[in-house]
Amino acid sequence: MIRIFAYAIAAIVATLTLGTISQRLIEFSSPAAVILFGLVIGVSNAFLKPVVQTISLPLTCLTFGLFALVVNAGLFKLGAAIVPDVQVSWWGAFIGAILTSLASGIIFSVIDE
């Protein structure tokens, strides 16, 4: 449960950061949409991401780990497709996935003992 909230907070931070930098990357209509988007990203990263990474492990090994960025961006774009008030471009999904990974890593280093 803590992992879901940590991923959600990281996704909210990434969405707000990218949304203020450029509206071409991420566009949202309300703060409630951003919170819902963060929760969707948190649930998908906690439950769906390990399954997708396991399935794509051979391709990830062939690309020396770069395909993991594609998996993260795809899950970020999937979260935007689920939440109707959030639009994300592919570059926004790619950069947002990187920011979400960095923010969740920082959160996990603080929370995890």
N, C-alpha and C positions, 0 to 999 in steps of 0.2 A: 504494500500500500504506500509506503514511503517512496518507493521508486516511481510510482505513478505521479505522485505530487511533485517530485523532483523534476521529472521529465516535463510535467505541465508548466512548472515555474520557468524552466529553461526555455520552453517553446514560447511562452508569453514574453519573456525578455527578448528573445530573438525576433519575434514578430513586431514588437513595439520598436525595437532598434532599427530593423529594416524598413518598417513603415514610416519612420521619421526621416530616414536617409533618402529614400526614393519611393514614390508611389507606384513606379513602374515595376518594382520588385514584389512588393506586398501591398495590397489595398484592403482595408477593413472598414466596416461602416459604424461599428459601435464597440465600446469596451466589453460588452457582454459577448459579442462574437469572438473577440480575442480570447476571453476566458474559456469559452466553449471550445475554441480551436486548440488551446493549450491542453484541455482535458482529453480531447480526441487524440492529440499527438502523444500525450502521456500514456494513454491506454494502448495505443498502437505500438509505441516503443517498448512497453513493458511486456506485451503478449505476442504481438505479430512479428516484431523485429527479430527475435531469436529464431523463429521458424524460418523466416525468409533468409536469414544469414546462414542457417544450416543448409538449406536447399541450394543456395548460391555459393557455397564454400568452394567447389572446384573452380568456378569462374573467378572467384576472389583470389584464389591462390595463383591462377594463371596471370592475373593482372597485378600481382604483387600487392594486393590489398586495395587497389583503387576502385574496384567494383563496390566496395563497402560504401563509398561516397554516393554511388548511384542508388544503392539500396536506401540509404538515408534520405536522399533527395526524393526518391519515389514515395517513401512513406510520408514525407512532409507534403508533397503534392497530393497524395491521397487524403490526408487530413483536410487540406483546403477544398478538395472536391466534396467531402462529407459536410462541411460547414458552409452553408449557402452565402453568408455575408463576408467571406474572406476569399479574395482572389490572389493567386500566387503565380508568377511566371516561372519558367523552368530555371532561370538564373536565380530568381528569388528563392526557389525551393532548394537549390544547390547551396547558396550562401546561408540560407536559414537553417539548413541541416547542419552545416559546419558550426554556426553559432550555437545551435541547440546542443550539439555534442560538446562544445567547449564549456558552455554554461552548466550542463548537467555534470560534466566531469568536475568542475569546481564545486558544485553543490554536493556531489557524492564524496569528495575529499573532505568537506567540512562535516557532513552528517555521519558518514560511515566511520566506524571506529577502527 
